[in-house]
Amino acid sequence: MTPSAGSTAAAAPCGLLGAAVGVILRNPALAACAIVLWSYAAEPFISALSHRAYIYLPGGARESLVHHHPAHHYIPPPLTGGLIVAGWAAAAALAAALAFSRRDAA
């Protein structure tokens, strides 16, 4: 898989993840801030503490899809990273569907 194909493959589940956060928080600006804060503050902090945990987070799995292969730590193969990102997206979509059905659909 080329890096551009990996970026394209990562875009759909990450977009679904962002939309699910927007549904859960019910505020697009707050959702965007939460995603940016998670991506640029929380995930790098977790990566610095434990890279073994980081590779199972959306950002760590996304790294495997875009072929970011650093020399100092392990990144899973692209298929594994894609499955991890898809799992996060599915879990977020399920949480958003439950939140929407309990709160908004009356």
C-alpha positions as CSV (number, residue, x, y, z in Angstrom):
1,M,0.0,0.0,0.0
2,T,1.4,3.4,-0.9
3,P,1.4,6.3,1.5
4,S,-1.3,8.1,-0.4
5,A,-3.5,5.0,-0.5
6,G,-2.9,4.6,3.3
7,S,-3.9,8.3,3.8
8,T,-7.1,7.7,1.8
9,A,-7.8,4.5,3.8
10,A,-7.3,6.3,7.1
11,A,-9.6,9.2,6.1
12,A,-12.9,7.4,6.1
13,P,-12.7,5.9,9.6
14,C,-11.2,9.0,11.1
15,G,-14.0,11.1,9.5
16,L,-16.5,8.7,11.1
17,L,-14.8,9.0,14.4
18,G,-15.0,12.8,14.2
19,A,-18.7,12.8,13.2
20,A,-19.4,10.4,16.1
21,V,-17.7,12.8,18.6
22,G,-19.8,15.6,17.2
23,V,-23.0,13.7,17.7
24,I,-22.0,12.7,21.3
25,L,-21.0,16.2,22.3
26,R,-23.8,17.9,20.3
27,N,-21.6,20.9,19.6
28,P,-19.4,21.0,16.5
29,A,-16.9,23.5,17.8
30,L,-16.5,21.6,21.0
31,A,-16.1,18.4,19.0
32,A,-13.4,19.9,16.8
33,C,-11.5,21.2,19.9
34,A,-11.8,17.8,21.6
35,I,-10.4,16.0,18.5
36,V,-7.5,18.5,18.1
37,L,-6.7,18.3,21.8
38,W,-6.7,14.5,21.7
39,S,-4.6,14.4,18.5
40,Y,-2.0,17.0,19.5
41,A,-1.8,16.7,23.2
42,A,-3.2,13.5,24.7
43,E,-1.9,11.0,22.1
44,P,1.7,12.4,22.0
45,F,1.7,12.4,25.9
46,I,0.5,8.8,25.9
47,S,3.1,7.9,23.3
48,A,5.9,9.4,25.5
49,L,4.7,7.4,28.5
50,S,4.0,4.0,26.8
51,H,4.5,3.4,23.1
52,R,3.0,-0.1,23.5
53,A,-0.3,1.6,24.5
54,Y,0.0,4.3,21.8
55,I,0.0,1.9,18.9
56,Y,-3.6,0.8,19.8
57,L,-4.9,4.3,19.8
58,P,-6.3,5.9,16.6
59,G,-3.2,8.0,16.0
60,G,-0.8,5.2,16.4
61,A,-2.7,2.9,14.2
62,R,-3.1,5.7,11.6
63,E,0.7,5.9,11.5
64,S,0.9,2.4,10.2
65,L,-1.5,3.3,7.4
66,V,0.5,6.3,6.2
67,H,3.8,4.3,6.4
68,H,5.4,6.3,9.1
69,H,8.1,3.8,10.2
70,P,10.4,5.4,12.8
71,A,13.6,3.5,13.8
72,H,13.0,3.7,17.5
73,H,9.7,2.1,18.0
74,Y,7.4,-0.6,16.6
75,I,4.5,0.3,14.3
76,P,2.0,-2.5,13.4
77,P,1.6,-3.5,9.7
78,P,-0.9,-1.5,7.6
79,L,-3.7,-4.1,7.8
80,T,-3.5,-4.3,11.6
81,G,-3.5,-0.5,11.8
82,G,-6.5,-0.3,9.5
83,L,-8.4,-2.8,11.6
84,I,-7.6,-0.9,14.8
85,V,-8.7,2.4,13.3
86,A,-11.9,0.8,12.0
87,G,-12.5,-0.7,15.5
88,W,-12.2,2.7,17.1
89,A,-14.6,4.2,14.4
90,A,-17.1,1.4,14.9
91,A,-17.0,1.9,18.7
92,A,-17.5,5.6,18.4
93,A,-20.3,5.2,15.9
94,L,-22.1,2.8,18.3
95,A,-21.7,5.2,21.2
96,A,-23.0,8.0,19.0
97,A,-26.0,5.9,17.9
98,L,-26.8,5.0,21.5
99,A,-26.5,8.6,22.7
100,F,-28.6,9.8,19.8
101,S,-31.3,7.2,20.3
102,R,-31.5,7.9,24.1
103,R,-31.3,11.6,24.0
104,D,-32.6,13.0,20.7
105,A,-34.9,10.6,19.0
106,A,-38.1,11.0,20.9
